[in-house]
Amino acid sequence: MLENAVARRYAQAFFGIAQDRSMVDKLETELKTVVETIDGNEELRRVMDHQLVSPVEKKAIVNKIFSEEISEITVNFLDIVIDKYRATYIPAIYEEFVSYANENRNMADARVKTAAELTEADLEALKDKLNAVTGKNVRLQPEVDPSLIGGVMVRIGDKVIDGSLLGRLEKLKENLLHTEVKEIGVRN
C-alpha cells in the first residue's frame, strides 16, 4: 500500500514536468529504459535495492550507465528519487507514470487471457467492444492461459471481467456451497 502511494506521488510530479515540457512520450521511454536495464541486470538491481549502498554511490552508477541514453531531466529526477531512499520504487513509479500518460492520451491497457489464441478478427472485435464500454482507446495485451478452459478474462487497471469457463465454474461451485438444502419428505 505504501509503495503505491509513494510511487503515485513521484510519478505525478514527474508526469507534471513531462506535461509542462511537452515531453511525455520521451520521458516515458527514458524511464522505461531505466527500469528495463535495472530489471535486466541482477547485480544492478541488488545495488539499487540495497539500503547500505549510499545515495551518492547509486547516483554515480545511474549517471555512468544512463547519462548518454536519457535526458538531464530524467537523470535529475532519478537523483531526487535516490536521495530520498526511494530507488526500490523506480519500477512502480514507471508503472504509475504510464497510467497517468495513458489517462492523458485517453488510452487503457487491457490484459486479455484466453484458453486458446484469438484470431486477429476476434481481437479486433473484442477491442471494439472494450473501446465502447470504457470510452477509451484500448490496447490489448493478449495472453494464452489453457487453465481457463474456455472464454475470456480481461483486466483493465483494477477492473476484471471474467467471462472464462473456469470463472463460471468457480461461481457455480461457490453458489452451490452456499445453498441451503431443504429436506423433502419421502412418500410411501
Order of alpha helices (4+ residues) and beta strands (2+ residues): alpha-alpha-alpha-alpha-alpha-alpha-beta-alpha-beta-beta-beta-alpha
